[in-house]
Amino acid sequence: MAQIDYYFGTISPWAYLAGDRLERIAQHHGARITYRPLDILQLFDRTGGVRPANRHASRMEYRAQELPRWAEHLGMPLRMDVPMTNMAPSSYAIIAAQDAGGGDLPGLVQGILRARFAGGRDIADDQVIREALQAAGFDPGLADRGLFVGAETYGRNLERAVEAGVFGSPFYVVPDSGQKFWGQDRLEFLDRHLAAL
């Protein structure tokens, strides 16, 4: 069974635009996904990237055009007016849910991203996180439990990402082959790679 390490930030609109395509690809090929939410801003700092707030205006203008283009292409609603927020609480909830099992983990990840980028909600808000957990079949109390373990895993995910050559979000790594795929627009290549294994 192929393994896919999925590195992403819960504030990444590109991770939102991936929708459920990763999960459909993994199911088709019998692959297993490990979700590795991380601090994407620290990842930029560690790997030579530039935080959005510090990017040249021309890059940000292009981003402001490209995101709606992709959203329209994929038929997904997209809010462009969402303010920056703390990505750690939602990441901890995903980590806790993955450890607990028993619910729809892909649904939780997509629910959190959808709450932010389709609903314009603050995914650092405890109530938003609890609602996403419950909607995905998890105990909403996971939002409060395992914070220490969540913080440790969150930090380890960043270190793993740097070691694995990850530098953006979403980023897909197939450890057994060493193949890496950056961006929701590279999922077709991931699909083709898994088909060839």
Backbone hydrogen bonds in HBPLUS format (Angstrom, degrees):
<---DONOR---> <-ACCEPTOR-->    atom                        ^
c    i                          cat <-CA-CA->   ^        H-A-AA   ^      H-
h    n   atom  resd res      DA  || num        DHA   H-A  angle D-A-AA Bond
n    s   type  num  typ     dist DA aas  dist angle  dist       angle   num
A0032-ARG N   A0002-ALA O   2.80 MM  30  6.24 162.2  1.83 159.9 162.7     1
A0004-ILE N   A0032-ARG O   2.77 MM  28  6.06 153.0  1.84 166.5 170.6     2
A0034-THR N   A0004-ILE O   2.89 MM  30  6.26 159.5  1.93 164.6 167.6     3
A0005-ASP N   A0173-VAL O   2.79 MM 168  5.10 168.2  1.81 157.6 159.2     4
A0173-VAL N   A0005-ASP O   2.96 MM 168  5.10 161.2  1.99 144.7 150.9     5
A0006-TYR N   A0034-THR O   2.89 MM  28  6.00 175.7  1.89 162.8 164.3     6
A0036-ARG N   A0006-TYR O   2.72 MM  30  5.64 158.4  1.77 165.4 158.5     7
A0007-TYR N   A0171-PHE O   2.86 MM 164  5.12 162.0  1.89 165.6 165.1     8
A0171-PHE N   A0007-TYR O   2.91 MM 164  5.12 152.8  1.98 158.3 160.7     9
A0038-LEU N   A0008-PHE O   3.00 MM  30  6.17 148.1  2.11 151.4 157.5    10
A0012-SER N   A0009-GLY O   3.07 MM   3  5.31 158.2  2.12 116.7 117.4    11
A0015-ALA N   A0012-SER O   3.19 MM   3  5.29 127.9  2.48  97.8 110.2    12
A0016-TYR N   A0012-SER O   3.24 MM   4  6.64 154.8  2.31 145.3 152.0    13
A0017-LEU N   A0013-PRO O   2.96 MM   4  6.25 154.9  2.03 144.5 150.9    14
A0018-ALA N   A0015-ALA O   3.19 MM   3  5.24 146.3  2.31  98.2 108.1    15
A0019-GLY N   A0016-TYR O   2.97 MM   3  5.75 159.7  2.01 120.7 126.5    16
A0021-ARG N   A0018-ALA O   3.14 MM   3  6.04 160.2  2.18 149.3 151.5    17
A0024-ARG N   A0020-ASP O   3.05 MM   4  6.34 155.7  2.11 152.2 159.2    18
A0025-ILE N   A0021-ARG O   2.94 MM   4  6.13 157.8  1.99 151.1 156.9    19
A0026-ALA N   A0022-LEU O   2.87 MM   4  6.12 165.4  1.90 155.5 159.7    20
A0027-GLN N   A0023-GLU O   2.92 MM   4  6.07 160.9  1.96 146.2 151.4    21
A0028-HIS N   A0024-ARG O   3.02 MM   4  6.14 158.0  2.07 142.7 148.6    22
A0029-HIS N   A0025-ILE O   3.14 MM   4  6.40 146.9  2.26 147.8 155.9    23
A0030-GLY N   A0026-ALA O   2.86 MM   4  5.77 108.0  2.39 141.0 158.7    24
A0031-ALA N   A0026-ALA O   2.79 MM   5  4.62 154.7  1.85 141.1 142.0    25
A0030-GLY N   A0027-GLN O   3.27 MM   3  5.01 156.6  2.33  97.3 104.3    26
A0043-LEU N   A0039-ASP O   3.02 MM   4  6.33 149.0  2.12 146.1 155.9    27
A0044-PHE N   A0040-ILE O   2.95 MM   4  6.27 152.3  2.03 145.0 151.0    28
A0045-ASP N   A0041-LEU O   3.11 MM   4  6.44 160.2  2.15 144.3 149.3    29
A0046-ARG N   A0042-GLN O   2.89 MM   4  6.12 150.7  1.98 147.9 155.7    30
A0047-THR N   A0043-LEU O   3.01 MM   4  6.06 134.4  2.22 147.2 158.1    31
A0047-THR N   A0044-PHE O   3.26 MM   3  5.33 136.8  2.45  98.2 109.6    32
A0049-GLY N   A0044-PHE O   2.79 MM   5  4.11 136.6  1.98 136.1 135.9    33
A0054-ASN N   A0051-ARG O   2.82 MM   3  5.44 150.4  1.91 121.7 130.9    34
A0055-ARG N   A0052-PRO O   3.16 MM   3  5.19 168.5  2.17 109.0 112.5    35
A0059-ARG N   A0056-HIS O   3.04 MM   3  5.48 127.1  2.33 109.1 121.8    36
A0060-MET N   A0056-HIS O   3.20 MM   4  6.59 158.3  2.25 152.4 158.8    37
A0061-GLU N   A0057-ALA O   2.83 MM   4  6.02 151.5  1.91 151.5 159.6    38
A0062-TYR N   A0058-SER O   3.08 MM   4  6.21 156.0  2.14 139.1 145.2    39
A0063-ARG N   A0059-ARG O   2.93 MM   4  6.15 160.8  1.97 147.0 152.8    40
A0064-ALA N   A0060-MET O   2.95 MM   4  6.12 149.8  2.05 139.9 147.6    41
A0065-GLN N   A0062-TYR O   2.98 MM   3  5.15 139.6  2.15 101.3 113.4    42
A0066-GLU N   A0062-TYR O   2.81 MM   4  6.04 162.6  1.84 158.8 164.4    43
A0067-LEU N   A0063-ARG O   3.05 MM   4  5.98 171.7  2.06 152.4 153.4    44
A0069-ARG N   A0065-GLN O   3.28 MM   4  6.44 151.3  2.36 142.6 151.0    45
A0070-TRP N   A0066-GLU O   2.97 MM   4  6.23 162.9  2.00 157.3 160.1    46
A0071-ALA N   A0067-LEU O   2.92 MM   4  6.16 162.2  1.95 154.1 159.9    47
A0072-GLU N   A0068-PRO O   2.89 MM   4  6.02 161.6  1.93 147.9 152.0    48
A0073-HIS N   A0069-ARG O   2.93 MM   4  6.13 159.8  1.97 146.7 153.1    49
A0074-LEU N   A0070-TRP O   2.88 MM   4  6.06 152.5  1.96 152.3 158.7    50
A0075-GLY N   A0071-ALA O   2.89 MM   4  5.87 113.8  2.34 135.4 151.9    51
A0076-MET N   A0071-ALA O   2.88 MM   5  4.98 165.1  1.90 147.4 149.4    52
A0075-GLY N   A0072-GLU O   3.15 MM   3  4.95 145.9  2.27  95.1 105.4    53
A0079-ARG N   A0117-PHE O   2.53 MM  38  5.11 153.4  1.60 154.4 161.5    54
A0091-SER N   A0087-MET O   3.16 MM   4  6.24 152.2  2.24 148.1 156.5    55
A0092-TYR N   A0088-ALA O   2.81 MM   4  6.02 159.8  1.85 163.8 169.1    56
A0093-ALA N   A0089-PRO O   3.08 MM   4  6.33 153.1  2.16 144.4 151.2    57
A0094-ILE N   A0090-SER O   3.11 MM   4  6.39 154.1  2.18 143.6 149.7    58
A0095-ILE N   A0091-SER O   2.96 MM   4  6.24 160.8  2.00 152.8 158.1    59
A0096-ALA N   A0092-TYR O   2.83 MM   4  6.05 161.4  1.87 151.6 156.8    60
A0097-ALA N   A0093-ALA O   2.89 MM   4  6.05 156.8  1.95 146.6 153.1    61
A0098-GLN N   A0094-ILE O   2.91 MM   4  6.08 156.4  1.96 148.2 154.6    62
A0099-ASP N   A0095-ILE O   3.03 MM   4  6.27 154.8  2.10 146.5 153.1    63
A0100-ALA N   A0096-ALA O   2.87 MM   4  6.06 151.8  1.95 145.2 153.6    64
A0101-GLY N   A0097-ALA O   2.84 MM   4  5.85 163.8  1.87 152.9 156.3    65
A0104-ASP N   A0136-ALA O   2.77 MM  32  5.06 176.3  1.77 165.0 166.1    66
A0108-LEU N   A0104-ASP O   2.93 MM   4  6.27 142.8  2.07 147.2 158.4    67
A0108-LEU N   A0105-LEU O   3.05 MM   3  4.98 120.2  2.42  95.0 110.2    68
A0109-VAL N   A0105-LEU O   3.00 MM   4  6.32 166.8  2.01 162.0 163.2    69
A0110-GLN N   A0106-PRO O   2.93 MM   4  6.12 173.6  1.93 155.7 157.8    70
A0111-GLY N   A0107-GLY O   2.76 MM   4  5.72 141.9  1.91 134.4 146.2    71
A0112-ILE N   A0108-LEU O   2.91 MM   4  6.15 155.6  1.97 155.4 159.6    72
A0113-LEU N   A0109-VAL O   3.08 MM   4  6.35 169.4  2.09 152.7 155.7    73
A0114-ARG N   A0110-GLN O   2.78 MM   4  5.83 155.3  1.84 144.3 152.1    74
A0115-ALA N   A0111-GLY O   2.89 MM   4  6.00 151.0  1.97 139.4 147.3    75
A0116-ARG N   A0112-ILE O   3.23 MM   4  6.52 150.8  2.32 145.5 151.9    76
A0117-PHE N   A0113-LEU O   2.89 MM   4  6.08 177.7  1.89 160.9 160.4    77
A0118-ALA N   A0114-ARG O   2.80 MM   4  5.01 151.4  1.89 133.0 139.5    78
A0119-GLY N   A0114-ARG O   3.00 MM   5  6.43 147.2  2.11 155.5 162.2    79
A0121-ARG N   A0115-ALA O   2.84 MM   6  5.46 169.6  1.85 148.4 145.5    80
A0120-GLY N   A0116-ARG O   3.05 MM   4  4.70 129.8  2.31 107.2 116.5    81
A0125-ASP N   A0122-ASP O   3.04 MM   3  5.58 163.0  2.07 115.7 121.1    82
A0129-ILE N   A0125-ASP O   3.13 MM   4  6.44 160.4  2.17 156.2 161.8    83
A0130-ARG N   A0126-ASP O   2.90 MM   4  6.12 161.9  1.93 151.2 156.4    84
A0131-GLU N   A0127-GLN O   2.95 MM   4  6.11 159.0  2.00 146.4 151.9    85
A0132-ALA N   A0128-VAL O   3.05 MM   4  6.27 154.8  2.11 143.5 150.3    86
A0133-LEU N   A0129-ILE O   2.92 MM   4  6.19 158.9  1.97 152.7 158.6    87
A0134-GLN N   A0130-ARG O   2.92 MM   4  6.13 168.7  1.94 153.2 156.2    88
A0135-ALA N   A0131-GLU O   2.90 MM   4  6.02 161.8  1.93 148.4 153.7    89
A0136-ALA N   A0132-ALA O   3.13 MM   4  6.25 137.5  2.32 138.7 148.7    90
A0136-ALA N   A0133-LEU O   3.15 MM   3  5.25 130.8  2.41  96.9 109.9    91
A0138-PHE N   A0133-LEU O   2.84 MM   5  5.02 163.3  1.87 149.5 144.7    92
A0137-GLY N   A0134-GLN O   3.01 MM   3  5.11 163.0  2.04 109.3 112.6    93
A0142-LEU N   A0139-ASP O   2.97 MM   3  5.82 171.2  1.98 126.4 129.1    94
A0143-ALA N   A0140-PRO O   3.08 MM   3  6.00 170.0  2.09 123.7 126.9    95
A0144-ASP N   A0141-GLY O   2.91 MM   3  5.52 156.2  1.96 116.7 123.5    96
A0145-ARG N   A0141-GLY O   3.21 MM   4  6.50 142.1  2.36 144.5 155.4    97
A0150-GLY N   A0146-GLY O   2.75 MM   4  5.84 156.6  1.80 148.6 156.7    98
A0151-ALA N   A0147-LEU O   2.81 MM   4  5.97 155.8  1.87 145.4 151.2    99
A0152-GLU N   A0148-PHE O   2.97 MM   4  6.25 156.0  2.03 146.5 153.3   100
A0153-THR N   A0149-VAL O   2.86 MM   4  6.09 167.4  1.88 156.2 159.2   101
A0154-TYR N   A0150-GLY O   2.84 MM   4  5.91 158.9  1.88 148.3 154.9   102
A0155-GLY N   A0151-ALA O   3.04 MM   4  6.22 157.1  2.09 144.2 149.3   103
A0156-ARG N   A0152-GLU O   2.91 MM   4  6.22 155.3  1.97 147.0 154.7   104
A0157-ASN N   A0153-THR O   2.73 MM   4  5.97 150.1  1.82 152.1 160.5   105
A0158-LEU N   A0154-TYR O   3.33 MM   4  6.65 147.8  2.44 139.7 146.5   106
A0159-GLU N   A0155-GLY O   3.19 MM   4  6.59 158.8  2.24 146.5 151.7   107
A0160-ARG N   A0156-ARG O   2.76 MM   4  6.00 166.5  1.78 159.2 163.0   108
A0161-ALA N   A0157-ASN O   2.88 MM   4  5.98 154.8  1.95 141.5 148.9   109
A0162-VAL N   A0158-LEU O   3.02 MM   4  6.31 163.3  2.05 153.0 156.0   110
A0163-GLU N   A0159-GLU O   2.99 MM   4  6.23 166.9  2.00 153.8 157.4   111
A0164-ALA N   A0160-ARG O   2.82 MM   4  5.98 143.6  1.95 146.8 157.4   112
A0164-ALA N   A0161-ALA O   3.12 MM   3  5.02 120.5  2.49  92.0 107.0   113
A0166-VAL N   A0161-ALA O   2.88 MM   5  4.96 164.6  1.90 153.2 148.7   114
A0165-GLY N   A0162-VAL O   3.22 MM   3  5.30 157.9  2.27 102.9 109.6   115
A0183-GLY N   A0170-PRO O   2.80 MM  13  5.14 162.0  1.84 154.6 158.9   116
A0172-TYR N   A0181-PHE O   2.80 MM   9  5.05 169.7  1.81 152.0 155.6   117
A0181-PHE N   A0172-TYR O   2.82 MM   9  5.05 148.3  1.92 151.2 159.3   118
A0174-VAL N   A0179-GLN O   2.94 MM   5  5.42 168.3  1.95 164.4 167.5   119
A0177-SER N   A0174-VAL O   3.17 MM   3  5.82 135.5  2.38 116.8 126.9   120
A0178-GLY N   A0174-VAL O   2.84 MM   4  5.70 137.6  2.02 154.1 166.4   121
A0186-ARG N   A0183-GLY O   2.95 MM   3  5.47 159.3  2.00 118.3 120.6   122
A0189-PHE N   A0186-ARG O   3.02 MM   3  5.33 125.0  2.33 103.1 116.6   123
A0190-LEU N   A0186-ARG O   3.13 MM   4  6.57 149.9  2.23 147.2 156.2   124
A0191-ASP N   A0187-LEU O   2.92 MM   4  6.16 157.6  1.97 149.8 155.5   125
A0192-ARG N   A0188-GLU O   3.01 MM   4  6.30 158.9  2.06 145.1 150.0   126
A0193-HIS N   A0189-PHE O   2.89 MM   4  6.09 152.3  1.97 144.5 152.5   127
A0194-LEU N   A0190-LEU O   2.95 MM   4  6.20 165.1  1.98 155.9 158.6   128
A0195-ALA N   A0191-ASP O   3.04 MM   4  6.27 150.4  2.13 145.5 154.1   129
A0196-ALA N   A0192-ARG O   3.25 MM   4  6.45 131.8  2.50 136.5 147.4   130
A0196-ALA N   A0193-HIS O   3.05 MM   3  5.25 136.5  2.25 100.4 112.5   131
A0197-LEU N   A0194-LEU O   3.25 MM   3  5.30 153.2  2.32 100.6 108.4   132
